[in-house]
């Protein structure tokens, strides 16, 4: 299969065809791909592992959690670090996001270790996962509020990352802060759309929650 292709190689030993295959399998939504994607988590190519983790998150099959946890602890032999600085050992942000989405509560002690280390992007991914795995609204709010504070970051790229994370978790108290963030309106709208979708999931249509109405008003103001 394309996930095992040996012919298409980059100068530094990467596998472009495998990367594309790993990305495509998540979008196709076929769970028969899960065992192949789990195998791809052990590929030497950093970007194949990243794409495999993202696709496994999309497919939502819990059987990948043990391997993702091993990868998070950098316990999978034969995996090469990212070829460019900061030369991360693993695609930690993609792994953290997948574990959060998949509800991997067993991973909480390992995820917590990333809240204050490596890159800001990885710290945000850890906070996002901890929000998703929290056992109480108060605990979840602690991580959601941490992401809100990061919307005031001086770095535009980091603000963009936080917008994506808040949209992914649908954290309603972030709505005003998202609308006021110094970033592109298109990204703020995508983030607010994530909040709106979460509100709609939690309310029986055709009724709209006050939260949903608030988010829609903010979206209208950005259009």
ROGU-786933 format. One record per residue: x, y, z of N, C-alpha, C in turn; residue number from 1. Coordinates in nm, 2 decimals. Layout:
! ROGU-786933
{{X Y Z} {X Y Z} {X Y Z} NUM}
...
***
This chain:
! ROGU-786933
{{0.08 -0.12 0.00} {0.00 0.00 0.00} {0.09 0.12 0.00} 1}
{{0.02 0.24 -0.02} {0.10 0.37 -0.03} {0.16 0.40 0.11} 2}
{{0.10 0.35 0.22} {0.16 0.37 0.35} {0.29 0.30 0.37} 3}
{{0.32 0.20 0.28} {0.45 0.13 0.30} {0.54 0.15 0.18} 4}
{{0.51 0.26 0.10} {0.59 0.29 -0.02} {0.74 0.31 0.02} 5}
{{0.83 0.25 -0.06} {0.97 0.27 -0.03} {1.04 0.36 -0.14} 6}
{{0.97 0.38 -0.25} {1.03 0.44 -0.37} {1.04 0.59 -0.36} 7}
{{0.94 0.66 -0.31} {0.93 0.80 -0.31} {1.00 0.85 -0.18} 8}
{{1.13 0.90 -0.19} {1.20 0.94 -0.08} {1.26 1.08 -0.10} 9}
{{1.27 1.16 0.01} {1.33 1.29 0.01} {1.48 1.27 0.04} 10}
{{1.56 1.38 0.02} {1.70 1.37 0.04} {1.74 1.34 0.19} 11}
{{1.65 1.37 0.28} {1.68 1.34 0.42} {1.61 1.22 0.47} 12}
{{1.56 1.14 0.37} {1.50 1.01 0.41} {1.35 1.01 0.44} 13}
{{1.28 1.12 0.41} {1.14 1.12 0.43} {1.06 1.04 0.33} 14}
{{0.93 1.02 0.35} {0.84 0.95 0.26} {0.72 1.03 0.22} 15}
{{0.73 1.12 0.12} {0.62 1.20 0.08} {0.49 1.13 0.05} 16}
{{0.50 1.02 -0.02} {0.38 0.95 -0.06} {0.31 0.89 0.06} 17}
{{0.39 0.84 0.16} {0.33 0.79 0.28} {0.26 0.90 0.36} 18}
{{0.32 1.02 0.36} {0.26 1.13 0.43} {0.12 1.16 0.37} 19}
{{0.12 1.17 0.24} {-0.01 1.20 0.17} {-0.11 1.09 0.19} 20}
{{-0.07 0.97 0.19} {-0.16 0.85 0.22} {-0.22 0.86 0.36} 21}
{{-0.13 0.89 0.46} {-0.17 0.90 0.59} {-0.28 1.01 0.61} 22}
{{-0.25 1.12 0.55} {-0.35 1.23 0.56} {-0.48 1.19 0.49} 23}
{{-0.48 1.13 0.37} {-0.60 1.10 0.30} {-0.68 1.00 0.37} 24}
{{-0.62 0.90 0.44} {-0.70 0.80 0.51} {-0.79 0.85 0.62} 25}
{{-0.75 0.96 0.68} {-0.83 1.02 0.79} {-0.95 1.08 0.72} 26}
{{-0.93 1.15 0.61} {-1.04 1.22 0.54} {-1.14 1.13 0.49} 27}
{{-1.10 1.01 0.45} {-1.19 0.91 0.39} {-1.29 0.85 0.49} 28}
{{-1.25 0.85 0.62} {-1.34 0.81 0.72} {-1.36 0.66 0.73} 29}
{{-1.27 0.58 0.68} {-1.29 0.43 0.68} {-1.21 0.37 0.79} 30}
{{-1.27 0.32 0.89} {-1.20 0.26 1.00} {-1.11 0.14 0.97} 31}
{{-1.13 0.08 0.85} {-1.04 -0.03 0.81} {-0.90 0.02 0.80} 32}
{{-0.88 0.15 0.79} {-0.74 0.21 0.78} {-0.67 0.21 0.91} 33}
{{-0.74 0.19 1.02} {-0.68 0.22 1.16} {-0.56 0.13 1.18} 34}
{{-0.56 0.00 1.16} {-0.44 -0.08 1.19} {-0.32 -0.03 1.11} 35}
{{-0.34 0.01 0.98} {-0.23 0.06 0.90} {-0.18 0.19 0.95} 36}
{{-0.27 0.28 1.00} {-0.23 0.41 1.05} {-0.15 0.39 1.19} 37}
{{-0.19 0.29 1.26} {-0.12 0.26 1.39} {0.02 0.21 1.36} 38}
{{0.04 0.13 1.25} {0.17 0.09 1.21} {0.25 0.21 1.16} 39}
{{0.19 0.31 1.10} {0.25 0.43 1.05} {0.31 0.52 1.16} 40}
{{0.25 0.50 1.29} {0.30 0.57 1.40} {0.45 0.53 1.44} 41}
{{0.49 0.42 1.38} {0.63 0.38 1.41} {0.72 0.41 1.29} 42}
{{0.67 0.48 1.19} {0.75 0.52 1.07} {0.87 0.61 1.12} 43}
{{0.98 0.59 1.05} {1.10 0.68 1.08} {1.07 0.83 1.05} 44}
{{0.98 0.85 0.95} {0.95 0.99 0.91} {0.86 1.06 1.00} 45}
{{0.91 1.17 1.06} {0.83 1.25 1.16} {0.69 1.29 1.10} 46}
{{0.69 1.33 0.97} {0.57 1.39 0.92} {0.47 1.28 0.88} 47}
{{0.51 1.15 0.86} {0.42 1.04 0.85} {0.35 1.02 0.98} 48}
{{0.43 1.02 1.09} {0.37 1.00 1.22} {0.27 1.11 1.26} 49}
{{0.31 1.23 1.22} {0.22 1.34 1.25} {0.08 1.32 1.18} 50}
{{0.09 1.29 1.05} {-0.03 1.27 0.97} {-0.11 1.15 1.02} 51}
{{-0.04 1.05 1.06} {-0.11 0.93 1.11} {-0.19 0.96 1.24} 52}
{{-0.12 1.04 1.33} {-0.19 1.08 1.45} {-0.31 1.16 1.43} 53}
{{-0.30 1.26 1.33} {-0.41 1.34 1.30} {-0.53 1.26 1.24} 54}
{{-0.49 1.17 1.15} {-0.60 1.08 1.09} {-0.67 0.99 1.19} 55}
{{-0.59 0.94 1.28} {-0.64 0.85 1.39} {-0.74 0.93 1.48} 56}
{{-0.70 1.06 1.50} {-0.79 1.14 1.58} {-0.93 1.16 1.50} 57}
{{-0.92 1.18 1.37} {-1.04 1.20 1.29} {-1.13 1.07 1.29} 58}
{{-1.06 0.96 1.29} {-1.14 0.83 1.27} {-1.20 0.79 1.41} 59}
{{-1.14 0.83 1.52} {-1.21 0.81 1.65} {-1.20 0.67 1.70} 60}
{{-1.11 0.59 1.65} {-1.10 0.45 1.70} {-1.01 0.44 1.82} 61}
{{-1.06 0.39 1.93} {-0.98 0.40 2.06} {-0.86 0.30 2.06} 62}
{{-0.86 0.21 1.96} {-0.75 0.10 1.97} {-0.61 0.16 1.95} 63}
{{-0.61 0.29 1.90} {-0.48 0.35 1.88} {-0.42 0.41 2.00} 64}
{{-0.50 0.42 2.11} {-0.45 0.50 2.23} {-0.32 0.44 2.29} 65}
{{-0.31 0.31 2.31} {-0.18 0.26 2.36} {-0.06 0.30 2.28} 66}
{{-0.06 0.30 2.15} {0.05 0.33 2.07} {0.08 0.48 2.08} 67}
{{-0.03 0.56 2.07} {-0.02 0.71 2.09} {0.05 0.74 2.22} 68}
{{0.01 0.67 2.33} {0.08 0.70 2.46} {0.22 0.66 2.46} 69}
{{0.26 0.55 2.39} {0.40 0.52 2.38} {0.48 0.62 2.30} 70}
{{0.42 0.67 2.19} {0.48 0.78 2.11} {0.50 0.91 2.19} 71}
{{0.40 0.94 2.27} {0.40 1.06 2.35} {0.52 1.05 2.45} 72}
{{0.55 0.93 2.50} {0.67 0.91 2.59} {0.80 0.89 2.51} 73}
{{0.79 0.90 2.38} {0.91 0.87 2.29} {0.97 0.74 2.31} 74}
{{0.88 0.64 2.32} {0.92 0.50 2.35} {0.91 0.41 2.23} 75}
{{0.89 0.47 2.11} {0.88 0.39 1.99} {1.01 0.39 1.91} 76}
{{1.08 0.27 1.91} {1.22 0.27 1.85} {1.21 0.30 1.70} 77}
{{1.32 0.36 1.65} {1.34 0.38 1.50} {1.28 0.50 1.45} 78}
{{1.22 0.59 1.54} {1.15 0.71 1.49} {1.26 0.82 1.49} 79}
{{1.26 0.90 1.38} {1.36 1.01 1.37} {1.29 1.14 1.41} 80}
{{1.37 1.23 1.46} {1.31 1.36 1.50} {1.28 1.44 1.37} 81}
{{1.21 1.55 1.40} {1.18 1.65 1.29} {1.31 1.70 1.22} 82}
{{1.31 1.71 1.09} {1.43 1.75 1.02} {1.47 1.90 1.04} 83}
{{1.38 1.98 1.09} {1.41 2.12 1.10} {1.39 2.16 1.25} 84}
{{1.46 2.27 1.29} {1.45 2.32 1.43} {1.30 2.34 1.47} 85}
{{1.26 2.32 1.59} {1.35 2.28 1.70} {1.38 2.13 1.71} 86}
{{1.37 2.05 1.60} {1.40 1.91 1.59} {1.33 1.83 1.70} 87}
{{1.20 1.85 1.71} {1.13 1.77 1.81} {1.14 1.62 1.79} 88}
{{1.14 1.55 1.89} {1.15 1.40 1.88} {1.03 1.34 1.82} 89}
{{0.91 1.40 1.85} {0.78 1.34 1.81} {0.69 1.46 1.77} 90}
{{0.59 1.43 1.69} {0.48 1.54 1.67} {0.39 1.55 1.79} 91}
{{0.45 1.60 1.90} {0.37 1.60 2.03} {0.24 1.67 2.02} 92}
{{0.23 1.78 1.94} {0.10 1.85 1.94} {-0.01 1.76 1.88} 93}
{{0.02 1.69 1.77} {-0.08 1.61 1.71} {-0.11 1.49 1.80} 94}
{{-0.02 1.44 1.87} {-0.04 1.32 1.96} {-0.13 1.37 2.07} 95}
{{-0.10 1.48 2.13} {-0.18 1.54 2.25} {-0.32 1.56 2.20} 96}
{{-0.34 1.62 2.09} {-0.47 1.66 2.04} {-0.55 1.53 2.02} 97}
{{-0.49 1.43 1.96} {-0.56 1.30 1.94} {-0.60 1.23 2.07} 98}
{{-0.51 1.23 2.17} {-0.54 1.17 2.30} {-0.66 1.24 2.36} 99}
{{-0.66 1.38 2.35} {-0.77 1.45 2.41} {-0.90 1.42 2.34} 100}
{{-0.90 1.42 2.21} {-1.03 1.39 2.13} {-1.08 1.25 2.16} 101}
{{-0.98 1.16 2.17} {-1.02 1.02 2.19} {-1.06 0.99 2.34} 102}
{{-1.05 1.09 2.43} {-1.09 1.06 2.57} {-1.00 0.97 2.64} 103}
{{-0.87 0.98 2.62} {-0.77 0.89 2.67} {-0.73 0.93 2.82} 104}
{{-0.82 0.91 2.91} {-0.79 0.95 3.05} {-0.67 0.89 3.11} 105}
{{-0.63 0.77 3.06} {-0.51 0.70 3.12} {-0.39 0.79 3.08} 106}
{{-0.40 0.87 2.98} {-0.28 0.95 2.94} {-0.26 1.08 3.02} 107}
{{-0.36 1.11 3.11} {-0.35 1.24 3.18} {-0.22 1.27 3.24} 108}
{{-0.16 1.17 3.32} {-0.03 1.20 3.39} {0.08 1.24 3.29} 109}
{{0.08 1.18 3.17} {0.18 1.21 3.07} {0.15 1.34 3.00} 110}
{{0.02 1.37 2.98} {-0.02 1.49 2.91} {0.02 1.61 3.00} 111}
{{0.00 1.60 3.13} {0.03 1.71 3.22} {0.18 1.75 3.21} 112}
{{0.26 1.66 3.18} {0.41 1.70 3.18} {0.44 1.80 3.06} 113}
{{0.35 1.81 2.97} {0.37 1.90 2.85} {0.31 2.04 2.87} 114}
{{0.24 2.06 2.98} {0.18 2.19 3.00} {0.27 2.31 3.01} 115}
{{0.40 2.28 3.05} {0.50 2.38 3.07} {0.63 2.35 3.01} 116}
{{0.63 2.28 2.90} {0.76 2.25 2.84} {0.76 2.25 2.69} 117}
{{0.87 2.24 2.63} {0.89 2.25 2.48} {0.82 2.37 2.42} 118}
{{0.76 2.37 2.31} {0.71 2.49 2.24} {0.58 2.54 2.29} 119}
{{0.54 2.67 2.28} {0.41 2.71 2.32} {0.30 2.63 2.25} 120}
{{0.32 2.60 2.12} {0.22 2.52 2.05} {0.19 2.39 2.12} 121}
{{0.29 2.32 2.17} {0.27 2.20 2.24} {0.20 2.22 2.37} 122}
{{0.24 2.33 2.44} {0.17 2.36 2.57} {0.02 2.38 2.55} 123}
{{-0.01 2.45 2.44} {-0.15 2.48 2.41} {-0.23 2.34 2.38} 124}
{{-0.16 2.26 2.30} {-0.22 2.13 2.27} {-0.24 2.05 2.40} 125}
{{-0.15 2.06 2.49} {-0.17 1.99 2.62} {-0.28 2.04 2.70} 126}
{{-0.30 2.18 2.70} {-0.41 2.24 2.77} {-0.54 2.20 2.71} 127}
{{-0.54 2.20 2.58} {-0.66 2.16 2.50} {-0.70 2.02 2.54} 128}
{{-0.61 1.93 2.54} {-0.63 1.79 2.58} {-0.68 1.77 2.72} 129}
{{-0.62 1.85 2.81} {-0.66 1.84 2.95} {-0.80 1.90 2.97} 130}
{{-0.84 2.00 2.89} {-0.98 2.05 2.89} {-1.07 1.93 2.86} 131}
{{-1.04 1.86 2.75} {-1.13 1.76 2.70} {-1.14 1.64 2.79} 132}
{{-1.03 1.62 2.87} {-1.03 1.50 2.96} {-1.07 1.54 3.10} 133}
{{-1.10 1.66 3.13} {-1.13 1.71 3.27} {-1.26 1.64 3.31} 134}
{{-1.26 1.61 3.45} {-1.38 1.54 3.50} {-1.48 1.63 3.56} 135}
{{-1.45 1.76 3.57} {-1.55 1.86 3.62} {-1.55 1.99 3.54} 136}
{{-1.66 2.06 3.53} {-1.65 2.19 3.46} {-1.55 2.29 3.52} 137}
{{-1.53 2.28 3.65} {-1.43 2.37 3.72} {-1.29 2.34 3.67} 138}
{{-1.26 2.21 3.66} {-1.13 2.17 3.62} {-1.11 2.20 3.47} 139}
{{-1.21 2.18 3.39} {-1.20 2.21 3.25} {-1.18 2.36 3.23} 140}
{{-1.25 2.45 3.31} {-1.24 2.59 3.29} {-1.10 2.64 3.32} 141}
{{-1.03 2.57 3.41} {-0.89 2.61 3.44} {-0.80 2.61 3.31} 142}
{{-0.83 2.50 3.23} {-0.75 2.49 3.10} {-0.80 2.58 2.99} 143}
{{-0.94 2.59 2.99} {-1.00 2.68 2.89} {-0.95 2.83 2.91} 144}
{{-0.95 2.87 3.04} {-0.91 3.00 3.07} {-0.76 3.03 3.04} 145}
{{-0.68 2.92 3.06} {-0.54 2.94 3.03} {-0.53 2.97 2.88} 146}
{{-0.60 2.90 2.79} {-0.60 2.93 2.65} {-0.65 3.07 2.62} 147}
{{-0.75 3.12 2.69} {-0.80 3.25 2.67} {-0.69 3.35 2.69} 148}
{{-0.62 3.33 2.80} {-0.51 3.43 2.83} {-0.40 3.43 2.72} 149}
{{-0.38 3.32 2.66} {-0.28 3.31 2.55} {-0.32 3.39 2.42} 150}
{{-0.45 3.42 2.41} {-0.50 3.50 2.30} {-0.43 3.64 2.30} 151}
{{-0.38 3.68 2.41} {-0.31 3.81 2.42} {-0.16 3.80 2.39} 152}
{{-0.11 3.68 2.35} {0.03 3.66 2.32} {0.08 3.76 2.21} 153}
{{0.20 3.80 2.22} {0.26 3.89 2.12} {0.28 3.83 1.98} 154}
{{0.29 3.70 1.98} {0.32 3.63 1.85} {0.19 3.59 1.78} 155}
{{0.18 3.64 1.66} {0.06 3.61 1.58} {0.04 3.46 1.55} 156}
{{0.15 3.39 1.52} {0.13 3.25 1.49} {0.08 3.17 1.61} 157}
{{0.12 3.22 1.73} {0.07 3.15 1.85} {-0.07 3.19 1.88} 158}
{{-0.11 3.31 1.85} {-0.25 3.35 1.86} {-0.34 3.27 1.77} 159}
{{-0.29 3.24 1.65} {-0.37 3.16 1.55} {-0.39 3.02 1.61} 160}
{{-0.28 2.96 1.67} {-0.29 2.83 1.72} {-0.39 2.82 1.83} 161}
{{-0.40 2.92 1.92} {-0.49 2.92 2.03} {-0.63 2.94 1.98} 162}
{{-0.65 3.02 1.87} {-0.79 3.03 1.81} {-0.84 2.89 1.77} 163}
{{-0.75 2.82 1.70} {-0.78 2.69 1.65} {-0.82 2.59 1.77} 164}
{{-0.74 2.60 1.88} {-0.76 2.51 1.99} {-0.90 2.55 2.06} 165}
{{-0.92 2.67 2.08} {-1.05 2.71 2.15} {-1.17 2.67 2.06} 166}
{{-1.16 2.69 1.93} {-1.26 2.64 1.84} {-1.29 2.49 1.85} 167}
{{-1.18 2.42 1.86} {-1.18 2.27 1.86} {-1.26 2.22 1.99} 168}
{{-1.23 2.29 2.10} {-1.30 2.25 2.22} {-1.43 2.32 2.25} 169}
{{-1.46 2.42 2.17} {-1.59 2.49 2.18} {-1.61 2.56 2.31} 170}
{{-1.51 2.62 2.36} {-1.51 2.68 2.50} {-1.59 2.82 2.49} 171}
{{-1.71 2.82 2.53} {-1.80 2.93 2.52} {-1.75 3.06 2.59} 172}
{{-1.69 3.05 2.71} {-1.65 3.17 2.78} {-1.54 3.25 2.70} 173}
{{-1.48 3.18 2.59} {-1.38 3.25 2.51} {-1.44 3.34 2.40} 174}
{{-1.57 3.33 2.38} {-1.63 3.40 2.27} {-1.59 3.54 2.25} 175}
{{-1.60 3.62 2.35} {-1.57 3.77 2.34} {-1.42 3.79 2.31} 176}
{{-1.34 3.71 2.38} {-1.19 3.72 2.36} {-1.15 3.68 2.22} 177}
{{-1.22 3.58 2.17} {-1.19 3.54 2.03} {-1.22 3.65 1.93} 178}
{{-1.34 3.71 1.95} {-1.38 3.82 1.86} {-1.29 3.94 1.86} 179}
{{-1.22 3.96 1.98} {-1.13 4.08 1.99} {-0.99 4.05 1.97} 180}
{{-0.95 3.92 1.94} {-0.81 3.88 1.92} {-0.75 3.95 1.80} 181}
{{-0.63 4.00 1.81} {-0.56 4.06 1.69} {-0.51 3.94 1.60} 182}
{{-0.60 3.91 1.51} {-0.58 3.80 1.41} {-0.68 3.82 1.30} 183}
{{-0.66 3.74 1.19} {-0.75 3.75 1.07} {-0.89 3.72 1.11} 184}
{{-0.99 3.79 1.06} {-1.13 3.77 1.09} {-1.17 3.63 1.04} 185}
{{-1.11 3.58 0.93} {-1.15 3.45 0.88} {-1.12 3.34 0.99} 186}
{{-1.00 3.35 1.06} {-0.96 3.26 1.16} {-1.05 3.27 1.29} 187}
{{-1.09 3.39 1.32} {-1.18 3.42 1.43} {-1.32 3.36 1.41} 188}
{{-1.36 3.37 1.28} {-1.49 3.31 1.25} {-1.49 3.16 1.25} 189}
{{-1.38 3.10 1.21} {-1.37 2.95 1.22} {-1.37 2.91 1.36} 190}
{{-1.30 2.98 1.45} {-1.30 2.95 1.59} {-1.44 2.96 1.65} 191}
{{-1.50 3.08 1.62} {-1.64 3.10 1.68} {-1.74 2.99 1.62} 192}
{{-1.71 2.95 1.50} {-1.80 2.84 1.44} {-1.79 2.71 1.53} 193}
{{-1.67 2.69 1.58} {-1.65 2.57 1.67} {-1.73 2.58 1.80} 194}
{{-1.73 2.71 1.85} {-1.81 2.73 1.97} {-1.96 2.72 1.94} 195}
{{-2.00 2.77 1.83} {-2.14 2.76 1.79} {-2.19 2.61 1.77} 196}
{{-2.10 2.54 1.70} {-2.14 2.39 1.68} {-2.15 2.32 1.81} 197}
{{-2.07 2.35 1.91} {-2.08 2.29 2.04} {-2.21 2.33 2.11} 198}
{{-2.25 2.45 2.10} {-2.37 2.50 2.16} {-2.49 2.43 2.10} 199}
{{-2.49 2.42 1.97} {-2.60 2.35 1.89} {-2.61 2.20 1.93} 200}
{{-2.49 2.14 1.95} {-2.49 2.00 1.99} {-2.56 1.98 2.13} 201}
{{-2.55 2.08 2.21} {-2.60 2.07 2.35} {-2.74 2.12 2.37} 202}
{{-2.80 2.16 2.26} {-2.94 2.22 2.27} {-3.03 2.14 2.17} 203}
{{-3.15 2.12 2.21} {-3.25 2.05 2.11} {-3.30 2.16 2.01} 204}
{{-3.27 2.14 1.89} {-3.32 2.23 1.78} {-3.47 2.21 1.78} 205}
{{-3.55 2.32 1.74} {-3.50 2.44 1.68} {-3.46 2.55 1.79} 206}
{{-3.46 2.51 1.91} {-3.42 2.61 2.02} {-3.28 2.64 2.01} 207}
{{-3.24 2.77 2.04} {-3.10 2.81 2.04} {-3.07 2.86 2.18} 208}
{{-2.96 2.82 2.24} {-2.92 2.86 2.37} {-2.88 3.01 2.36} 209}
{{-2.88 3.07 2.48} {-2.83 3.21 2.48} {-2.69 3.22 2.44} 210}
{{-2.61 3.12 2.47} {-2.47 3.11 2.42} {-2.46 3.11 2.27} 211}
{{-2.54 3.03 2.21} {-2.54 3.02 2.06} {-2.58 3.16 2.00} 212}
{{-2.68 3.22 2.06} {-2.72 3.35 2.00} {-2.61 3.46 2.02} 213}
{{-2.54 3.45 2.13} {-2.43 3.54 2.16} {-2.32 3.52 2.05} 214}
{{-2.28 3.39 2.03} {-2.18 3.36 1.93} {-2.22 3.41 1.79} 215}
{{-2.34 3.38 1.75} {-2.39 3.42 1.62} {-2.38 3.58 1.61} 216}
{{-2.41 3.65 1.71} {-2.41 3.80 1.71} {-2.26 3.84 1.69} 217}
{{-2.17 3.78 1.76} {-2.03 3.81 1.74} {-1.98 3.78 1.60} 218}
{{-2.03 3.67 1.54} {-1.99 3.63 1.41} {-2.04 3.73 1.31} 219}
{{-2.16 3.77 1.33} {-2.22 3.88 1.24} {-2.14 4.00 1.23} 220}
{{-2.09 4.04 1.35} {-2.01 4.16 1.36} {-1.87 4.15 1.29} 221}
{{-1.83 4.03 1.27} {-1.70 4.01 1.20} {-1.71 4.00 1.05} 222}
{{-1.84 3.97 1.01} {-1.86 3.95 0.86} {-1.86 4.09 0.79} 223}
***
